[in-house]
Every structure is written in C-alpha cells, then in structure tokens.
C-alpha cells in the first residue's frame, strides 16, 4: 500500500512545485529585480547601459 502511494504522479506535484518555486522562479525574479534597480533600490536602466558600454574583451 505505501509503495503504491509513492508511485502516484499526483503525490509528487506539491514537492515539485515547491522545488520549482524555490530554486527556479524566486532566483529568476531576484535577477530581474536587481537588473532593474540601483544600489538605493530605485528603478533604473543604468545597469544595462553600463553593460552595453563595457563589453567583455577576449
């Protein structure tokens, strides 16, 4: 009976959703937040301007 419980797909939905939320969605939202804010927390596009003006050199 317990083996059958662990093999059902529905029983893995919540752990998968929590894993996805913690390790994928939250980090992506943090990346977007920090990309569009400056050190004081106000909205800016200066990060993108600085990135485009100083490209990496091989």
N, CA, C and O atoms as a GROMACS GRO file, in nm:
protein
  232
    1UNK      N    1   0.082  -0.119   0.000
    1UNK     CA    2   0.000   0.000   0.000
    1UNK      C    3   0.087   0.126   0.000
    1UNK      O    4   0.059   0.220  -0.075
    2UNK      N    5   0.192   0.131   0.082
    2UNK     CA    6   0.274   0.252   0.086
    2UNK      C    7   0.355   0.270  -0.041
    2UNK      O    8   0.380   0.384  -0.082
    3UNK      N    9   0.397   0.162  -0.105
    3UNK     CA   10   0.471   0.173  -0.230
    3UNK      C   11   0.384   0.234  -0.338
    3UNK      O   12   0.431   0.316  -0.418
    4UNK      N   13   0.259   0.196  -0.342
    4UNK     CA   14   0.167   0.250  -0.440
    4UNK      C   15   0.145   0.400  -0.417
    4UNK      O   16   0.127   0.475  -0.513
    5UNK      N   17   0.147   0.442  -0.292
    5UNK     CA   18   0.130   0.583  -0.259
    5UNK      C   19   0.242   0.668  -0.319
    5UNK      O   20   0.216   0.777  -0.370
    6UNK      N   21   0.365   0.621  -0.313
    6UNK     CA   22   0.479   0.697  -0.363
    6UNK      C   23   0.491   0.692  -0.515
    6UNK      O   24   0.561   0.775  -0.574
    7UNK      N   25   0.425   0.599  -0.579
    7UNK     CA   26   0.436   0.588  -0.724
    7UNK      C   27   0.333   0.673  -0.798
    7UNK      O   28   0.343   0.689  -0.920
    8UNK      N   29   0.237   0.726  -0.729
    8UNK     CA   30   0.136   0.809  -0.796
    8UNK      C   31   0.194   0.944  -0.834
    8UNK      O   32   0.267   1.005  -0.757
    9UNK      N   33   0.160   0.989  -0.953
    9UNK     CA   34   0.211   1.118  -1.002
    9UNK      C   35   0.158   1.235  -0.920
    9UNK      O   36   0.231   1.330  -0.892
   10UNK      N   37   0.034   1.227  -0.883
   10UNK     CA   38  -0.030   1.336  -0.810
   10UNK      C   39   0.041   1.366  -0.679
   10UNK      O   40   0.044   1.480  -0.634
   11UNK      N   41   0.098   1.265  -0.619
   11UNK     CA   42   0.166   1.284  -0.490
   11UNK      C   43   0.300   1.356  -0.505
   11UNK      O   44   0.355   1.403  -0.405
   12UNK      N   45   0.352   1.367  -0.624
   12UNK     CA   46   0.479   1.438  -0.647
   12UNK      C   47   0.457   1.581  -0.694
   12UNK      O   48   0.554   1.654  -0.716
   13UNK      N   49   0.333   1.622  -0.710
   13UNK     CA   50   0.305   1.756  -0.760
   13UNK      C   51   0.350   1.865  -0.663
   13UNK      O   52   0.418   1.959  -0.703
   14UNK      N   53   0.314   1.854  -0.539
   14UNK     CA   54   0.349   1.957  -0.441
   14UNK      C   55   0.500   1.968  -0.419
   14UNK      O   56   0.552   2.079  -0.420
   15UNK      N   57   0.573   1.858  -0.399
   15UNK     CA   58   0.719   1.873  -0.385
   15UNK      C   59   0.785   1.933  -0.509
   15UNK      O   60   0.878   2.013  -0.497
   16UNK      N   61   0.737   1.894  -0.626
   16UNK     CA   62   0.793   1.950  -0.749
   16UNK      C   63   0.764   2.100  -0.759
   16UNK      O   64   0.850   2.178  -0.796
   17UNK      N   65   0.642   2.139  -0.725
   17UNK     CA   66   0.604   2.280  -0.732
   17UNK      C   67   0.687   2.363  -0.633
   17UNK      O   68   0.731   2.473  -0.665
   18UNK      N   69   0.708   2.310  -0.513
   18UNK     CA   70   0.790   2.381  -0.415
   18UNK      C   71   0.935   2.392  -0.460
   18UNK      O   72   0.996   2.498  -0.445
   19UNK      N   73   0.991   2.286  -0.515
   19UNK     CA   74   1.126   2.288  -0.566
   19UNK      C   75   1.139   2.391  -0.678
   19UNK      O   76   1.234   2.469  -0.682
   20UNK      N   77   1.042   2.390  -0.770
   20UNK     CA   78   1.042   2.484  -0.882
   20UNK      C   79   1.035   2.628  -0.832
   20UNK      O   80   1.105   2.715  -0.882
   21UNK      N   81   0.951   2.652  -0.735
   21UNK     CA   82   0.936   2.785  -0.680
   21UNK      C   83   1.064   2.834  -0.613
   21UNK      O   84   1.109   2.946  -0.637
   22UNK      N   85   1.123   2.750  -0.530
   22UNK     CA   86   1.240   2.791  -0.451
   22UNK      C   87   1.366   2.802  -0.534
   22UNK      O   88   1.444   2.895  -0.516
   23UNK      N   89   1.388   2.708  -0.626
   23UNK     CA   90   1.516   2.704  -0.696
   23UNK      C   91   1.513   2.757  -0.839
   23UNK      O   92   1.618   2.768  -0.902
   24UNK      N   93   1.395   2.791  -0.893
   24UNK     CA   94   1.388   2.843  -1.030
   24UNK      C   95   1.320   2.980  -1.033
   24UNK      O   96   1.378   3.077  -1.079
   25UNK      N   97   1.198   2.987  -0.985
   25UNK     CA   98   1.118   3.108  -1.000
   25UNK      C   99   1.170   3.222  -0.913
   25UNK      O  100   1.186   3.334  -0.962
   26UNK      N  101   1.196   3.196  -0.786
   26UNK     CA  102   1.246   3.302  -0.696
   26UNK      C  103   1.381   3.356  -0.743
   26UNK      O  104   1.397   3.478  -0.747
   27UNK      N  105   1.478   3.272  -0.780
   27UNK     CA  106   1.604   3.329  -0.830
   27UNK      C  107   1.586   3.411  -0.958
   27UNK      O  108   1.652   3.514  -0.974
   28UNK      N  109   1.500   3.368  -1.048
   28UNK     CA  110   1.476   3.447  -1.169
   28UNK      C  111   1.413   3.582  -1.137
   28UNK      O  112   1.450   3.684  -1.196
   29UNK      N  113   1.320   3.584  -1.044
   29UNK     CA  114   1.259   3.711  -1.004
   29UNK      C  115   1.362   3.802  -0.938
   29UNK      O  116   1.359   3.924  -0.959
   30UNK      N  117   1.452   3.746  -0.859
   30UNK     CA  118   1.557   3.827  -0.798
   30UNK      C  119   1.653   3.885  -0.902
   30UNK      O  120   1.697   3.999  -0.890
   31UNK      N  121   1.684   3.806  -1.004
   31UNK     CA  122   1.770   3.856  -1.112
   31UNK      C  123   1.705   3.972  -1.183
   31UNK      O  124   1.770   4.073  -1.210
   32UNK      N  125   1.578   3.960  -1.214
   32UNK     CA  126   1.505   4.068  -1.281
   32UNK      C  127   1.498   4.191  -1.191
   32UNK      O  128   1.517   4.304  -1.237
   33UNK      N  129   1.470   4.170  -1.063
   33UNK     CA  130   1.462   4.282  -0.969
   33UNK      C  131   1.595   4.358  -0.963
   33UNK      O  132   1.597   4.481  -0.974
   34UNK      N  133   1.704   4.286  -0.944
   34UNK     CA  134   1.835   4.352  -0.933
   34UNK      C  135   1.882   4.410  -1.066
   34UNK      O  136   1.964   4.502  -1.067
   35UNK      N  137   1.834   4.358  -1.177
   35UNK     CA  138   1.874   4.413  -1.306
   35UNK      C  139   1.814   4.551  -1.329
   35UNK      O  140   1.873   4.635  -1.396
   36UNK      N  141   1.695   4.573  -1.274
   36UNK     CA  142   1.625   4.700  -1.298
   36UNK      C  143   1.628   4.796  -1.180
   36UNK      O  144   1.555   4.895  -1.182
   37UNK      N  145   1.710   4.769  -1.079
   37UNK     CA  146   1.721   4.862  -0.966
   37UNK      C  147   1.867   4.898  -0.943
   37UNK      O  148   1.958   4.824  -0.980
   38UNK      N  149   1.887   5.013  -0.880
   38UNK     CA  150   2.024   5.053  -0.847
   38UNK      C  151   2.052   5.023  -0.699
   38UNK      O  152   1.974   4.953  -0.635
   39UNK      N  153   2.161   5.075  -0.647
   39UNK     CA  154   2.202   5.044  -0.510
   39UNK      C  155   2.102   5.096  -0.406
   39UNK      O  156   2.090   5.039  -0.297
   40UNK      N  157   2.030   5.202  -0.439
   40UNK     CA  158   1.931   5.258  -0.347
   40UNK      C  159   1.795   5.190  -0.360
   40UNK      O  160   1.706   5.213  -0.277
   41UNK      N  161   1.777   5.106  -0.462
   41UNK     CA  162   1.651   5.035  -0.481
   41UNK      C  163   1.555   5.104  -0.575
   41UNK      O  164   1.441   5.058  -0.589
   42UNK      N  165   1.596   5.211  -0.639
   42UNK     CA  166   1.506   5.280  -0.733
   42UNK      C  167   1.524   5.223  -0.874
   42UNK      O  168   1.630   5.170  -0.908
   43UNK      N  169   1.420   5.237  -0.954
   43UNK     CA  170   1.420   5.183  -1.090
   43UNK      C  171   1.524   5.255  -1.174
   43UNK      O  172   1.538   5.377  -1.167
   44UNK      N  173   1.597   5.177  -1.255
   44UNK     CA  174   1.698   5.234  -1.344
   44UNK      C  175   1.727   5.139  -1.460
   44UNK      O  176   1.710   5.018  -1.448
   45UNK      N  177   1.769   5.196  -1.569
   45UNK     CA  178   1.820   5.118  -1.681
   45UNK      C  179   1.971   5.133  -1.692
   45UNK      O  180   2.032   5.089  -1.789
   46UNK      N  181   2.031   5.196  -1.592
   46UNK     CA  182   2.174   5.221  -1.591
   46UNK      C  183   2.257   5.094  -1.591
   46UNK      O  184   2.368   5.093  -1.646
   47UNK      N  185   2.207   4.988  -1.533
   47UNK     CA  186   2.281   4.862  -1.534
   47UNK      C  187   2.299   4.810  -1.675
   47UNK      O  188   2.405   4.758  -1.711
   48UNK      N  189   2.194   4.824  -1.756
   48UNK     CA  190   2.203   4.778  -1.895
   48UNK      C  191   2.293   4.870  -1.977
   48UNK      O  192   2.368   4.825  -2.063
   49UNK      N  193   2.284   4.999  -1.950
   49UNK     CA  194   2.370   5.093  -2.021
   49UNK      C  195   2.517   5.064  -1.990
   49UNK      O  196   2.601   5.063  -2.080
   50UNK      N  197   2.548   5.041  -1.863
   50UNK     CA  198   2.686   5.011  -1.823
   50UNK      C  199   2.732   4.879  -1.885
   50UNK      O  200   2.848   4.868  -1.927
   51UNK      N  201   2.646   4.782  -1.892
   51UNK     CA  202   2.681   4.653  -1.953
   51UNK      C  203   2.710   4.669  -2.102
   51UNK      O  204   2.804   4.609  -2.153
   52UNK      N  205   2.630   4.747  -2.171
   52UNK     CA  206   2.649   4.763  -2.316
   52UNK      C  207   2.770   4.850  -2.350
   52UNK      O  208   2.829   4.835  -2.457
   53UNK      N  209   2.807   4.940  -2.262
   53UNK     CA  210   2.920   5.029  -2.291
   53UNK      C  211   3.054   4.964  -2.259
   53UNK      O  212   3.157   5.008  -2.310
   54UNK      N  213   3.056   4.861  -2.176
   54UNK     CA  214   3.179   4.794  -2.138
   54UNK      C  215   3.171   4.645  -2.172
   54UNK      O  216   3.152   4.562  -2.082
   55UNK      N  217   3.185   4.611  -2.299
   55UNK     CA  218   3.176   4.470  -2.335
   55UNK      C  219   3.297   4.390  -2.287
   55UNK      O  220   3.404   4.446  -2.264
   56UNK      N  221   3.280   4.264  -2.272
   56UNK     CA  222   3.392   4.177  -2.234
   56UNK      C  223   3.489   4.168  -2.349
   56UNK      O  224   3.450   4.161  -2.466
   57UNK      N  225   3.615   4.169  -2.316
   57UNK     CA  226   3.718   4.154  -2.419
   57UNK      C  227   3.785   4.020  -2.402
   57UNK      O  228   3.823   3.983  -2.291
   58UNK      N  229   3.799   3.946  -2.512
   58UNK     CA  230   3.861   3.811  -2.501
   58UNK      C  231   4.008   3.815  -2.466
   58UNK      O  232   4.071   3.710  -2.455
   0.00000   0.00000   0.00000
